[in-house]
Amino acid sequence: MRALAILAVVCGAWACHASRTERGYAGRAGLGSGDDAGVACVVAPTPAPLAKRSAGCGKSAGHAAGQYVERPLAVACAAEDARERLYYVRLPASYDPNRAYRTVYLAPGCGPPQPQIPDQIKAYPMESASGDDAILIEMEAGLYNKAEYNNATCSNEPDAGSGNLCHFCFDDGAASLSPDSVEYGYFDRLHKQIEDDYCVDATRQFYAGYSSGGWMAHQLGCQFPDVLRAQASVTGGLPPAIRDGAKTCVDKPIAAFLIHDFNDQSNIYQGSVAAVNRLLALNGCSGGATMDTAPSAPYTITGVPNTATFSCVQYTGCPAQYPIVFCTSQDQQHNAQTPAAVPGFWEFFSRL
C-alpha cells in the first residue's frame, strides 16, 4: 500500500483535455457486443432495502487514515487488460470503525496513471469540504483506454518524465454505442469491497466526476441508482448508448448535480442538457419534460454566489428526495471548476 500526499488540481496538464475515448474501442473482445449475452461483467440489481451499516462496521481499517492509500482490485470478468485495477482510499483522520460514514467515489478526467505521479491526487480534494465526515475513494482508470491526444512517443516508464507520460481515460462511453463498459464491473466490485472493509452508510453513497469521470457519472447513475444516492458531474455528457436506448438502465430515481460551461469545446454543453432531460423524466419531475420547460428556481452554493458568469438552478417540480441542480458557467471552458464543485457537491450530498 502506498500513502500519497495531496495536491489539489484545478486544471493541471491532464485536467483540460477532452475526455473522448480512443476511436475503435467499442466492441473490443470481452467488452460486450451490444446485447446482454455479450456483457462481460453482469451486474445484478442491489436488493432493497439497503442496510444503513455495512459489513465493514466494527472492523479495523488496517491502514493509515487522513491520507490516500493505494489498494488493488481484481475484476476477473473483465478483458485481460482491464482486470488488475487500483483505487485509493482516504479515511477521515478520526475514523471510527463503528460510525457509518457517507462515502464519496471520485473520478478524475483523463490523465497519467496515479502511480506515476505519487505526489499528486488527481481527484477532487473533497476532504477540504467533507472534513472528517466522509470516506473518500479515488477511482483509477486502467491502462486499457489511451486518450486520443497522446503523442506517438508517450511512455509509461518511470523515466518518461511528466511531460511524456501516456494519459488514460475511463471507459466512459463518450464515443461508444456499446451498452457495456469495463467500469460497470469495476464499480460493482469496488463498492462491495469498500462496504466490506469500512463502516459505510450504504444508503448514503455518492459519486462525483470530472470530464471522463463526468461522463462516467451518467453511466454509474444509469447502472447503479440502487447503490448511489446521488451523482455529480462537471463537463461530462450523456453517453450515446444511454441517450439512444442501447443501454438498459436500472429504473430508479437518483439525485443529481451537474456543472457545465456553456462554451466548453471539448465536451459540449448539450451533452449535459441531454443528461438533465433524462433525469427529469427518471425522477418523475412535474411541470415540464425538458430543461427549458421544467420549472426552476435559483440555487446558491454556500460561498459561491450566482453571477453573470456562473449561476445555478434547482428544478422545483422534482421530488424532495431526488433533487436536480444544474449550474452553468460562461468563462471556464473545460476546467474542473474545483472552487464551485467541491463545496457544491459536498453541500448537496450532506443534505441527502
Long-range contacts (C-beta under 8 A, 24 or more apart in sequence): 1-63, 1-69, 1-70, 1-71, 2-69, 2-70, 2-115, 2-118, 3-64, 3-67, 3-68, 3-69, 4-67, 4-68, 4-69, 4-70, 4-88, 4-114, 4-118, 4-119, 4-120, 4-121, 5-67, 5-118, 5-119, 5-120, 5-121, 6-67, 6-68, 6-121, 6-125, 6-127, 7-119, 7-120, 7-121, 8-121, 8-125, 8-128, 8-338, 9-108, 9-120, 9-121, 9-122, 9-336, 9-338, 10-335, 10-336, 10-338, 10-339, 11-335, 11-336, 12-111, 12-120, 13-111, 13-162, 13-163, 14-108, 14-109, 14-110, 14-111, 14-112, 14-122, 14-167, 15-108, 15-109, 15-111, 15-210, 15-211, 15-335, 15-336, 16-266, 16-333, 16-334, 16-335, 17-109, 17-110, 17-147, 17-149, 17-167, 17-211, 17-266, 17-334, 18-110, 18-148, 18-149, 18-211, 18-266, 18-267, 18-334, 19-109, 19-110, 19-169, 19-172, 19-174, 19-211, 19-212, 19-213, 19-214, 19-215, 19-235, 19-236, 19-266, 19-267, 20-147, 20-148, 20-169, 20-174, 20-175, 21-145, 21-148, 21-169, 21-171, 21-172, 21-173, 21-174, 21-175, 21-176, 21-212, 22-145, 22-146, 22-147, 22-148, 22-169, 23-148, 23-175, 25-145, 25-171, 25-175, 25-176, 26-175, 26-176, 26-177, 26-178, 27-178, 28-79, 29-79, 30-78, 30-79, 30-80, 31-78, 31-79, 31-82, 31-171, 31-178, 31-180, 31-181, 31-182, 32-178, 32-179, 32-180, 32-181, 33-178, 33-180, 34-177, 34-178, 34-179, 34-180, 34-246, 35-179, 38-180, 39-179, 39-180, 39-184, 40-77, 40-78, 40-79, 40-180, 40-182, 40-185, 41-75, 41-77, 41-78, 41-182, 41-184, 41-185, 41-188, 42-77, 43-184, 43-185, 43-188, 43-223, 43-224, 45-226, 45-250, 46-224, 46-226, 46-227, 48-226, 50-202, 50-203, 50-226, 51-202, 52-100, 52-201, 52-202, 52-203, 53-100, 53-199, 53-200, 53-201, 53-202, 54-100, 54-194, 54-195, 54-196, 54-198, 54-199, 54-200, 54-201, 54-202, 55-195, 55-196, 56-97, 56-194, 56-195, 56-196, 56-197, 56-198, 56-199, 56-200, 57-97, 57-98, 57-100, 57-199, 57-200, 58-97, 58-98, 58-199, 59-97, 59-197, 59-198, 59-199, 60-97, 61-91, 61-95, 61-97, 61-197, 61-198, 63-89, 63-91, 64-91, 65-90, 65-91, 65-92, 65-93, 65-94, 65-95, 66-90, 66-91, 66-92, 66-93, 68-121, 68-136, 68-138, 70-114, 70-115, 73-186, 73-189, 73-190, 73-193, 74-189, 75-182, 75-185, 75-186, 75-189, 77-185, 78-182, 78-185, 78-186, 79-144, 79-182, 81-142, 81-143, 81-144, 82-142, 82-144, 82-171, 82-182, 82-186, 84-142, 85-140, 85-142, 85-186, 85-190, 86-114, 86-115, 86-140, 87-137, 87-138, 87-139, 87-140, 87-190, 88-114, 88-121, 88-123, 88-137, 88-138, 88-140, 89-135, 89-136, 89-137, 89-194, 89-198, 90-127, 90-135, 90-136, 90-137, 90-138, 91-135, 91-198, 92-131, 92-132, 92-133, 92-134, 92-135, 93-132, 94-132, 95-132, 95-135, 96-199, 97-198, 97-199, 98-199, 99-199, 100-199, 100-200, 100-201, 100-202, 101-133, 101-134, 101-135, 101-198, 101-199, 101-200, 101-201, 102-130, 102-133, 102-134, 102-135, 102-201, 102-204, 102-205, 102-206, 102-349, 102-350, 103-134, 103-135, 103-136, 103-137, 103-194, 103-198, 103-200, 103-201, 103-204, 103-205, 103-206, 104-130, 104-134, 104-135, 104-136, 104-137, 104-205, 104-206, 104-207, 104-208, 104-345, 104-346, 104-349, 105-137, 105-139, 105-187, 105-190, 105-191, 105-205, 105-206, 105-207, 105-208, 105-220, 105-228, 106-136, 106-137, 106-138, 106-139, 106-207, 106-208, 106-209, 106-213, 107-138, 107-139, 107-170, 107-207, 107-208, 107-209, 107-210, 107-212, 107-213, 107-216, 107-217, 108-138, 108-209, 108-210, 108-211, 108-212, 108-213, 109-169, 109-210, 109-211, 109-212, 109-213, 109-214, 109-336, 110-141, 110-147, 110-167, 110-168, 110-169, 110-211, 110-212, 111-167, 111-168, 112-162, 112-165, 112-166, 112-167, 112-168, 113-140, 113-141, 113-143, 113-156, 113-165, 113-168, 114-138, 114-140, 116-156, 116-158, 116-160, 116-165, 117-162, 117-165, 123-213, 124-208, 124-210, 124-336, 124-338, 124-341, 124-342, 124-345, 125-338, 125-342, 126-208, 126-342, 126-345, 126-346, 128-342, 129-342, 129-343, 129-345, 129-346, 129-347, 130-346, 130-350, 133-350, 134-346, 134-349, 135-194, 135-198, 135-200, 137-190, 137-194, 139-170, 139-186, 139-187, 139-190, 139-213, 141-168, 141-169, 141-170, 141-171, 141-212, 142-168, 142-182, 143-168, 144-168, 144-171, 144-182, 145-169, 145-170, 145-171, 169-212, 170-212, 170-213, 170-215, 170-216, 172-212, 172-213, 172-215, 172-216, 172-219, 172-236, 172-239, 173-215, 173-216, 173-218, 173-219, 173-239, 173-240, 173-241, 173-242, 173-247, 174-212, 174-215, 174-237, 174-239, 174-240, 174-267, 175-240, 176-239, 176-240, 176-241, 177-240, 177-241, 177-244, 177-246, 178-241, 178-246, 179-241, 179-246, 179-247, 179-248, 181-219, 183-216, 183-219, 183-220, 184-219, 184-220, 184-223, 187-220, 187-223, 187-224, 188-224, 191-224, 191-227, 202-227, 203-229, 204-229, 204-349, 204-352, 205-229, 206-230, 206-231, 206-232, 206-345, 206-349, 206-352, 207-231, 207-232, 208-232, 208-233, 208-341, 208-345, 209-233, 209-234, 209-236, 210-234, 210-235, 210-236, 210-336, 210-341, 211-235, 211-236, 211-266, 211-267, 211-334, 211-336, 214-267, 215-239, 215-267, 218-242, 218-275, 218-278, 221-254, 221-256, 221-279, 222-247, 222-249, 222-250, 223-249, 223-250, 224-250, 225-249, 225-250, 225-252, 225-253, 225-254, 226-250, 226-252, 228-254, 229-254, 229-255, 229-349, 229-352, 230-254, 230-255, 230-256, 230-257, 230-348, 230-349, 230-352, 231-255, 231-256, 231-257, 232-256, 232-257, 232-258, 232-341, 232-345, 232-348, 232-349, 233-257, 233-258, 233-259, 233-272, 233-275, 234-258, 234-259, 234-260, 234-336, 234-337, 234-341, 235-259, 235-260, 235-261, 235-264, 235-266, 235-267, 235-272, 235-334, 235-335, 235-336, 235-337, 236-260, 236-267, 236-271, 236-272, 236-275, 237-267, 237-268, 237-271, 237-272, 237-274, 237-275, 238-271, 238-272, 238-274, 238-275, 238-278, 242-278, 243-274, 243-278, 249-282, 251-282, 253-282, 253-283, 253-284, 253-319, 253-321, 253-322, 254-279, 254-282, 254-283, 254-322, 255-283, 255-321, 255-322, 255-323, 255-324, 255-348, 255-352, 256-323, 256-324, 256-325, 257-324, 257-325, 257-326, 257-327, 257-344, 257-345, 257-348, 258-324, 258-325, 258-326, 258-327, 259-326, 259-327, 259-328, 259-329, 259-337, 259-340, 259-341, 259-344, 260-326, 260-327, 260-328, 260-329, 261-328, 261-329, 261-330, 261-331, 261-332, 261-333, 261-334, 261-335, 261-337, 262-328, 262-329, 262-330, 263-330, 263-331, 263-333, 264-332, 264-333, 264-334, 265-333, 265-334, 266-333, 266-334, 267-334, 269-328, 272-326, 276-315, 276-324, 276-326, 279-324, 280-315, 280-318, 280-324, 283-318, 283-319, 283-322, 283-324, 284-318, 284-319, 284-322, 285-315, 285-317, 285-318, 285-319, 285-324, 286-317, 286-318, 287-316, 287-317, 288-317, 291-326, 299-325, 299-327, 301-327, 301-340, 301-343, 301-344, 301-347, 302-343, 302-347, 303-343, 304-339, 304-340, 304-343, 304-344, 310-340, 312-344, 323-348
